[in-house]
């Protein structure tokens, strides 16, 4: 588990099912039809970058350029269900430049909370009608 995980942050919630599988995003039933029995907080696990890309033509209010990655989480040796994967932004460097970390396929990452993934005032939808926070991935 990451030492940067804070108890007051929202969870990065995946669903756990009666058949032992886990999915993200969470669903009411598993792909095999098993009932949902709980949740798994993906902040407690490392992931591996399977692939990534940098978008230079982003939607209104989304940083440009915007590096995104598909990450597969390592839920431990005891987990033998289907892969748990998520698509998300790469975190910004902590040097104040606003640039994202450089990443490559195979890099290990951890999810980190971001209170604003895009600018709430941009776009055509009412800001109050959406959630703007979420998780980005930071290299370990």
Secondary structure, DSSP 8 states (H G I E B T S, - for coil): --TT--TTS---EEEEETTS-EESS--SB-TTS-BEEEEEEGGGSEEEEEEEEEESS--TTS-SSEEEEEEEE---TT--SS-EEEEEEB-B-TTSS--B----TT-EEEEEEES-SS-TTSSSS-GGGS---EEEEEE-
